[in-house]
């Protein structure tokens, strides 16, 4: 079981590397550990008024759900709720900007109670201008994960492939749990339509 304030009951991720793969035709995801074993699966619910992402462990048991706080909101707030305790753990907050294609996309991971920022996930996006031009989304996305002090603690790097595939590297999980980073990678891909 995951310990610590920002862990998810029933999910204990201890590797420093993970791979997230998207189903070819819909927003269904699988997270694999370093040995290729499934550790988490998530799927964007369809036909819901607000976006909802239930997550299950390798046995199919519910571990958490991420729910949008508003209907189709560009500057979205998505609350991660532990399925076992029912507690809201964190809020994934998208900082919307009309200049995202130039400045990059920023997502904050914030404490659900206090609202204090725990980490930030940002894309290097000057490439966004090219990505949305002739090449579409063929250029893989790359995100940096930084703690509240601005120190890089990990990366989420896309691979060139037919379906979305991301490699997650976590160098320091002392300020933000691995479970939250893996869930964030899935959420960001689904919301941004990468």
BELVENNOR-V590468 format. One record per run of one state. SS is the DSSP state (H for helix, E for strand, - for the rest). FROM is the first residue (numbers start at 0). TO is the last residue. If there is no record, write none. Layout:
SS/FROM/TO
SS/FROM/TO
This chain:
-/0/6
E/7/7
-/8/9
E/10/10
-/11/15
E/16/21
-/22/26
E/27/31
-/32/36
E/37/43
-/44/50
E/51/55
-/56/60
E/61/67
-/68/75
E/76/81
-/82/86
E/87/94
-/95/98
H/99/102
-/103/104
E/105/110
-/111/115
E/116/122
-/123/126
H/127/130
-/131/140
E/141/146
-/147/150
E/151/157
-/158/163
E/164/169
-/170/176
H/177/191
-/192/193
